[in-house]
Amino acid sequence: MQREDVTDLIVLQKIKKQLS
């Protein structure tokens, strides 16, 4: 697992929260 993948997931979750 790459840390970049985990960071992307966290960023995606943050964006989803801002959108909703």
GIGI-V741716 format. One record per residue. N is the residue number from 1. OMEGA is omega in whole degrees, 0 to 359 (999 if undefined). Layout:
n=N omega=OMEGA
n=N omega=OMEGA
This chain:
n=1 omega=179
n=2 omega=180
n=3 omega=180
n=4 omega=180
n=5 omega=181
n=6 omega=180
n=7 omega=179
n=8 omega=181
n=9 omega=180
n=10 omega=180
n=11 omega=180
n=12 omega=180
n=13 omega=180
n=14 omega=180
n=15 omega=180
n=16 omega=181
n=17 omega=181
n=18 omega=181
n=19 omega=184
n=20 omega=999
